[in-house]
């Protein structure tokens, strides 16, 4: 499993991508990061016309039940794959 230091290093590295990733990649990065750092999503799903907030909430909720350690490892692996 990835250590906290490896997770944080991957988060910093994700900001150095040569090109902006597509929206699905950004949502996956966001969801895995949030799951790895905070655990399962809490609170109510945003409503109205805040489509960005809804998409982010739904992506994070899609990781529900995954352990923080597993999410951190998946995040580290995913970030590394974006540089391959």
RASUL-V554587 format. One record per pair of residues at least 4 apart in sequence whose C-alpha atoms are under 7 Angstrom apart, sorted by the first residue. I is the first residue (numbers start at 1). GAP is how many residues later the second one is. Records with the same first field share a line. If there is no record, write none. Layout:
I = GAP + GAP
This chain:
1 = 68 + 69 + 72
2 = 4 + 5 + 70 + 71
3 = 4
4 = 4
5 = 4
6 = 4
7 = 4 + 65 + 69
8 = 4
9 = 4
10 = 4 + 66 + 69
14 = 65
21 = 4 + 5
22 = 4
23 = 4
24 = 4
25 = 4
26 = 4
27 = 4 + 29 + 32
28 = 4 + 31
29 = 4 + 46
30 = 4
31 = 4 + 28 + 29 + 32
32 = 4 + 39 + 40 + 43
33 = 4 + 39 + 42
34 = 4 + 5 + 26
35 = 4 + 5 + 25 + 28 + 33 + 36
36 = 32 + 33 + 35 + 36
37 = 31
39 = 29
40 = 24 + 25
41 = 19 + 20 + 23
45 = 9 + 12
46 = 7 + 8
50 = 4
51 = 4
52 = 4
53 = 4
54 = 4
55 = 4
56 = 4
57 = 4
58 = 4
66 = 4 + 5
67 = 4
68 = 4
69 = 4
70 = 4
71 = 4
72 = 4
73 = 4
74 = 4
75 = 4
76 = 4
77 = 4
78 = 4
80 = 4
